[in-house]
């Protein structure tokens, strides 16, 4: 016996001039569906029906003006449409049809809205226990926090090297690059170079907040930083900043700077050794199709002298400076001296990270890092939400203005 639909239709109308099906629902929603959209739905499993293999080699719909409807009917939990132009029939699940409302309000409900934060809020974030990852419902809570705030904090992990590989599976497949998969952020007195200073992540100097590897067309998505040894002198604290919150503040305080950084691609370069010849042009602030901030790409260490038209040079430097002043504002910086067994997971397309300086002669500081691709995390999150019966989480859209599309 078919499951009764959660949503019921009170009226169906046909607008043959504009080729739209008009549906009024019992909950007060008024939906309008173009004929061409309904025809496409028969080929694509958006409506909850599996694609019929072999039904058509070409799965996109016909010319919109050629379509016409002869009759409609509701049968059990489905809307049945008889098409006049070709005599075919399509069936549409009522509940899925209701959820697919094309009005702006309905579309916005399907889109995830990140929650901006400052340091005062971050200092109150819940620290999850590592054992939470082994229970699906608890793991979903951790992943949802990461989705909403761009950061999740875990404690009580083992401080043994390599622990991170096992933890990462809860967030997605480990990403492999020319760095390998697992990377040591380790600074010891014996690692110092003849110049008296190590390089990159193993250095002991402070690092301004930045996103990782902006010189890639597709930068790392979800970063995991696991502390194995804290610096005994108390230095080397990790710092994190919500780039989306800062970008929204820039839009409010300096619209011209925001406009430039969200429309003009800048050149990012990594050519620090013979194994690196990376270059990518991309916007600092990535917007989605609705104009909302969805991603950040910025670092002072791989942004060379600007290669832009002459008239944009000064405005671009001014815009970068205004943005960095917001990013470096004390009220935006979440600072934590990580302890052994603590883990920070964060969205590298949103949350900037850096560190405070420390004395490498005073002892060792050791973190291990790896990353998973953002879309893999999002897919895993949806699978878990669906398995836990959380359809409100499983069907969200992430039109992220993904940095790989920026």
C-alpha positions as CSV (number, residue, x, y, z in Angstrom):
1,X,0.0,0.0,0.0
2,X,1.4,3.4,-1.0
3,X,2.4,5.8,1.7
4,X,0.0,8.8,1.9
5,X,1.6,12.0,0.9
6,X,2.6,14.5,3.5
7,X,1.4,17.4,1.3
8,X,-2.0,17.6,-0.4
9,X,-3.1,19.5,-3.5
10,X,-6.2,21.7,-3.2
11,X,-6.3,23.0,-6.8
12,X,-4.5,22.4,-10.1
13,X,-4.6,24.9,-13.0
14,X,-3.0,25.2,-16.4
15,X,-1.6,28.3,-17.9
16,X,-1.3,27.3,-21.6
17,X,-0.1,30.7,-22.7
18,X,3.0,30.8,-20.5
19,X,3.2,27.0,-20.4
20,X,3.0,26.6,-16.6
21,X,1.2,24.2,-14.3
22,X,-0.3,26.0,-11.3
23,X,-0.6,24.1,-8.0
24,X,-2.2,25.2,-4.8
25,X,-1.2,23.2,-1.7
26,X,-3.2,22.6,1.5
27,X,-0.5,24.4,3.5
28,X,-1.0,27.6,1.6
29,X,1.9,27.3,-0.8
30,X,1.2,28.4,-4.4
31,X,3.6,26.7,-6.9
32,X,4.2,27.3,-10.5
33,X,6.0,24.8,-12.7
34,X,7.0,25.4,-16.3
35,X,6.1,22.5,-18.6
36,X,9.7,22.1,-19.7
37,X,10.7,21.7,-16.0
38,X,8.2,18.9,-15.5
39,X,9.3,17.1,-18.6
40,X,12.9,17.2,-17.5
41,X,11.9,15.8,-14.1
42,X,10.7,12.6,-15.8
43,X,14.3,11.9,-16.9
44,X,16.1,13.1,-13.8
45,X,15.6,11.5,-10.3
46,X,14.8,14.9,-8.8
47,X,11.2,13.8,-8.2
48,X,12.2,10.7,-6.3
49,X,11.7,8.3,-9.2
50,X,14.6,6.3,-10.7
51,X,15.7,7.1,-14.2
52,X,14.3,4.5,-16.6
53,X,17.4,3.2,-18.3
54,X,17.2,3.1,-22.1
55,X,14.0,5.2,-22.2
56,X,15.8,7.9,-24.1
57,X,19.4,8.4,-25.2
58,X,19.1,12.1,-24.8
59,X,17.8,13.0,-21.3
60,X,17.3,16.7,-21.7
61,X,13.8,17.9,-22.6
62,X,12.3,19.2,-25.8
63,X,11.8,22.7,-27.2
64,X,9.6,24.5,-24.6
65,X,7.1,26.0,-27.1
66,X,6.3,22.5,-28.4
67,X,4.8,21.3,-25.1
68,X,1.1,21.1,-24.2
69,X,-0.9,19.4,-21.4
70,X,-4.2,17.5,-22.1
71,X,-5.2,16.6,-18.5
72,X,-3.9,16.2,-14.9
73,X,-5.0,14.0,-12.0
74,X,-3.9,13.0,-8.5
75,X,-3.5,9.3,-8.0
76,X,-2.5,8.2,-4.4
77,X,0.8,10.0,-3.8
78,X,1.4,11.2,-7.3
79,X,0.5,13.9,-9.8
80,X,-0.2,12.3,-13.2
81,X,0.1,14.5,-16.3
82,X,-1.2,13.5,-19.7
83,X,0.7,15.4,-22.4
84,X,-1.2,16.5,-25.5
85,X,1.7,17.1,-27.9
86,X,3.0,13.5,-27.8
87,X,0.4,11.4,-25.9
88,X,2.9,10.6,-23.1
89,X,2.3,10.4,-19.4
90,X,4.5,11.5,-16.5
91,X,4.1,10.9,-12.8
92,X,5.4,13.1,-10.1
93,X,5.7,12.3,-6.4
94,X,3.6,14.9,-4.5
95,X,6.0,15.4,-1.6
96,X,9.0,15.8,-3.8
97,X,7.0,18.2,-6.0
98,X,6.1,20.3,-3.0
99,X,9.7,20.4,-1.8
100,X,10.9,21.5,-5.3
101,X,8.9,24.8,-5.2
102,X,10.6,27.2,-7.7
103,X,9.5,30.4,-5.9
104,X,12.3,32.4,-4.4
105,X,11.2,31.5,-0.9
106,X,11.3,27.8,-1.6
107,X,14.6,28.0,-3.3
108,X,16.1,29.9,-0.4
109,X,14.9,27.2,2.0
110,X,16.9,24.6,0.1
111,X,20.1,26.7,0.3
112,X,22.3,26.4,3.3
113,X,23.1,29.7,5.0
114,X,26.5,29.7,6.9
115,X,26.4,31.2,10.4
116,X,29.0,34.0,10.7
117,X,31.0,34.2,14.0
118,X,33.6,36.2,15.9
119,X,36.0,35.3,18.6
120,X,33.5,35.7,21.4
121,X,31.2,33.1,19.8
122,X,34.0,30.8,18.8
123,X,35.3,30.7,22.4
124,X,31.9,29.2,23.4
125,X,31.9,26.6,20.6
126,X,31.3,23.1,21.9
127,X,34.4,20.8,22.0
128,X,33.2,17.3,20.8
129,X,34.7,14.1,22.1
130,X,36.6,12.0,19.6
131,X,34.3,9.1,20.4
132,X,31.4,11.1,19.1
133,X,32.6,10.3,15.6
134,X,31.9,6.6,16.1
135,X,28.1,7.1,16.7
136,X,26.2,8.2,13.6
137,X,23.9,10.6,15.3
138,X,26.8,12.3,17.2
139,X,28.9,12.3,14.1
140,X,26.1,14.1,12.2
141,X,26.1,16.8,14.9
142,X,29.9,17.3,14.4
143,X,29.6,17.5,10.7
144,X,26.6,19.8,10.9
145,X,28.6,22.2,13.1
146,X,31.4,22.1,10.5
147,X,28.9,22.8,7.8
148,X,27.2,25.7,9.6
149,X,30.2,27.4,11.2
150,X,33.1,26.2,9.0
151,X,34.9,24.8,12.0
152,X,34.6,21.9,14.5
153,X,36.7,21.2,17.6
154,X,37.5,17.7,18.9
155,X,39.4,16.5,21.9
156,X,40.5,13.2,23.5
157,X,42.2,11.8,20.4
158,X,45.4,9.8,20.7
159,X,48.5,11.9,20.3
160,X,50.2,9.1,18.3
161,X,51.5,10.0,14.8
162,X,49.2,8.8,12.0
163,X,46.0,9.0,14.2
164,X,44.6,11.6,11.8
165,X,44.4,9.1,8.9
166,X,41.8,7.1,10.8
167,X,39.9,10.2,11.9
168,X,39.7,11.7,8.4
169,X,37.5,8.9,7.1
170,X,34.6,10.5,9.0
171,X,34.9,13.6,6.9
172,X,35.7,12.1,3.4
173,X,38.5,10.5,1.4
174,X,42.0,11.9,2.1
175,X,43.2,14.3,-0.6
176,X,46.6,13.5,-2.2
177,X,48.8,16.2,-3.7
178,X,52.5,16.8,-4.4
179,X,52.8,17.2,-0.6
180,X,51.5,13.7,-0.1
181,X,48.5,13.1,2.1
182,X,49.7,13.5,5.7
183,X,51.8,16.6,6.3
184,X,54.0,17.3,9.4
185,X,53.8,20.8,10.8
186,X,56.9,20.3,12.9
187,X,59.5,22.7,14.2
188,X,62.5,21.4,16.1
189,X,65.9,23.0,16.9
190,X,67.7,20.5,14.7
191,X,65.4,21.4,11.7
192,X,66.7,24.9,11.5
193,X,68.5,25.9,8.3
194,X,71.9,27.4,8.1
195,X,70.2,30.8,7.8
196,X,68.8,30.3,11.2
197,X,65.2,30.0,10.0
198,X,63.0,27.1,8.8
199,X,60.6,27.6,5.9
200,X,56.8,27.4,5.4
201,X,54.7,25.6,7.9
202,X,57.7,24.5,9.9
203,X,58.9,28.0,10.6
204,X,58.7,29.6,14.0
205,X,57.6,33.1,13.0
206,X,54.1,34.3,13.3
207,X,51.8,33.8,10.3
208,X,48.9,36.1,9.4
209,X,45.5,34.4,8.8
210,X,45.3,32.9,5.4
211,X,43.7,30.1,3.3
212,X,45.8,27.3,2.1
213,X,47.1,26.8,-1.4
214,X,45.2,29.5,-3.1
215,X,47.5,29.0,-6.0
216,X,45.6,25.9,-7.0
217,X,42.6,26.1,-9.2
218,X,40.8,23.9,-6.6
219,X,42.3,24.6,-3.2
220,X,42.0,22.0,-0.4
221,X,38.5,21.9,1.0
222,X,38.3,20.6,4.6
223,X,41.5,20.8,6.6
224,X,42.3,18.8,9.7
225,X,45.0,19.9,12.2
226,X,45.9,17.4,14.9
227,X,48.2,18.4,17.8
228,X,50.8,15.8,18.8
229,X,53.0,18.1,20.8
230,X,52.3,21.6,22.1
231,X,55.2,24.0,22.3
232,X,56.6,23.8,25.9
233,X,57.1,27.5,26.0
234,X,53.5,28.3,25.4
235,X,54.0,29.8,22.0
236,X,52.7,28.8,18.6
237,X,49.0,29.3,19.4
238,X,46.8,28.6,16.4
239,X,44.5,31.3,15.2
240,X,41.3,31.1,13.1
241,X,39.1,33.8,11.5
242,X,35.7,33.5,9.8
243,X,36.3,34.9,6.3
244,X,32.7,35.0,5.4
245,X,31.9,37.2,8.4
246,X,34.8,39.5,7.5
247,X,33.7,39.7,3.9
248,X,30.2,40.6,4.8
249,X,31.6,43.3,7.1
250,X,33.6,44.6,4.1
251,X,30.5,44.7,1.9
252,X,28.8,46.9,4.6
253,X,31.8,49.2,5.3
254,X,33.5,49.5,1.9
255,X,31.3,48.4,-1.0
256,X,33.9,49.5,-3.6
257,X,36.6,47.3,-2.0
258,X,34.1,44.4,-1.8
259,X,33.1,44.8,-5.4
260,X,36.7,44.7,-6.6
261,X,37.7,41.7,-4.6
262,X,34.6,39.8,-5.7
263,X,34.9,40.6,-9.4
264,X,38.6,41.0,-10.3
265,X,40.7,37.9,-10.3
266,X,44.2,38.1,-8.8
267,X,47.2,36.0,-9.6
268,X,48.4,33.5,-6.9
269,X,51.7,31.8,-7.3
270,X,53.7,29.0,-5.7
271,X,57.2,28.6,-7.1
272,X,59.2,28.1,-3.9
273,X,61.2,25.1,-4.9
274,X,61.9,23.1,-8.1
275,X,58.8,20.9,-7.5
276,X,56.4,23.8,-7.5
277,X,55.2,25.8,-10.6
278,X,51.7,26.6,-9.6
279,X,49.7,29.6,-10.8
280,X,46.1,30.4,-10.6
281,X,44.0,33.5,-11.2
282,X,41.0,33.8,-8.9
283,X,38.8,36.2,-7.0
284,X,39.5,36.8,-3.3
285,X,35.8,36.7,-2.4
286,X,33.7,34.0,-4.1
287,X,29.9,34.7,-4.5
288,X,27.2,32.3,-5.3
289,X,24.5,32.8,-7.9
290,X,22.4,34.9,-5.4
291,X,25.3,37.2,-4.6
292,X,26.0,35.7,-1.2
293,X,29.6,35.2,0.1
294,X,30.4,31.5,-0.1
295,X,34.2,31.3,-0.2
296,X,37.5,33.1,0.5
297,X,40.9,32.8,-1.1
298,X,43.6,34.9,0.4
299,X,47.2,34.7,1.6
300,X,50.0,37.3,1.8
301,X,52.7,34.7,1.2
302,X,51.8,33.5,-2.3
303,X,50.3,36.8,-3.7
304,X,53.0,38.4,-5.8
305,X,53.1,42.0,-7.0
306,X,49.7,42.5,-8.6
307,X,49.5,41.7,-12.3
308,X,46.5,44.0,-13.2
309,X,45.6,46.8,-15.5
310,X,47.4,50.0,-14.4
311,X,44.3,51.7,-13.3
312,X,43.4,48.8,-10.9
313,X,46.7,48.6,-9.1
314,X,46.1,51.1,-6.3
315,X,42.4,50.3,-5.9
316,X,43.3,46.6,-5.6
317,X,46.0,47.1,-3.0
318,X,43.6,49.4,-1.1
319,X,40.9,46.7,-1.2
320,X,43.2,44.0,0.0
321,X,44.4,46.2,2.9
322,X,40.9,47.0,4.0
323,X,39.9,43.4,3.9
324,X,43.0,42.3,5.9
325,X,42.4,45.0,8.5
326,X,39.0,43.4,9.1
327,X,40.5,39.9,9.2
328,X,43.2,40.9,11.7
329,X,40.8,42.7,14.0
330,X,41.2,41.2,17.5
331,X,37.4,40.6,17.9
332,X,37.5,38.3,14.9
333,X,40.4,36.1,15.9
334,X,39.7,32.8,17.6
335,X,43.0,31.8,19.3
336,X,43.8,28.4,20.8
337,X,47.0,26.9,22.0
338,X,46.2,23.3,20.9
339,X,46.9,20.6,23.4
340,X,48.1,17.0,22.5
341,X,45.1,15.0,21.3
342,X,43.1,18.1,20.2
343,X,41.9,18.4,16.6
344,X,40.6,21.4,14.7
345,X,38.6,20.7,11.5
346,X,37.8,23.7,9.3
347,X,36.6,24.7,5.9
348,X,39.6,26.1,4.0
349,X,37.2,27.9,1.6
350,X,35.9,29.9,4.5
351,X,38.0,29.9,7.6
352,X,41.5,31.4,7.6
353,X,44.1,30.1,9.9
354,X,47.5,31.2,11.1
355,X,49.7,31.0,14.2
356,X,51.6,33.0,16.8
357,X,55.4,33.0,16.9
358,X,57.4,30.8,19.2
359,X,61.0,30.0,20.1
360,X,62.1,26.8,18.3
361,X,65.1,26.5,20.6
362,X,62.8,26.1,23.6
363,X,61.3,22.8,22.3
364,X,59.3,21.1,19.7
365,X,55.9,22.0,18.3
366,X,54.3,19.2,16.2
367,X,50.9,19.1,14.4
368,X,49.9,16.8,11.6
369,X,47.7,18.0,8.8
370,X,45.7,16.5,6.0
371,X,42.6,17.5,4.0
372,X,39.6,16.1,2.2
373,X,37.8,17.6,-0.7
374,X,34.8,19.8,0.1
375,X,32.4,18.1,-2.3
376,X,33.3,14.7,-0.8
377,X,32.5,16.0,2.7
378,X,29.2,17.4,1.5
379,X,28.2,14.2,-0.1
380,X,29.2,12.2,3.0
381,X,27.2,14.6,5.1
382,X,24.1,14.2,3.0
383,X,24.4,10.4,3.1
384,X,24.7,10.4,6.8
385,X,21.8,12.8,7.3
386,X,19.6,10.6,5.0
387,X,20.6,7.5,6.9
388,X,19.6,9.2,10.2
389,X,16.2,10.3,8.8
390,X,17.2,14.0,8.7
391,X,15.8,15.0,5.4
392,X,16.0,18.6,6.5
393,X,19.8,18.3,6.4
394,X,20.1,15.7,3.6
395,X,18.6,17.9,0.8
396,X,20.3,21.2,1.4
397,X,22.0,22.8,-1.6
398,X,25.6,24.3,-1.4
399,X,25.8,26.7,-4.3
400,X,29.2,27.6,-2.8
401,X,30.7,29.7,-5.6
402,X,33.2,26.9,-5.2
403,X,36.8,28.2,-5.3
404,X,37.5,25.9,-8.2
405,X,34.8,27.8,-10.1
406,X,36.0,31.2,-8.9
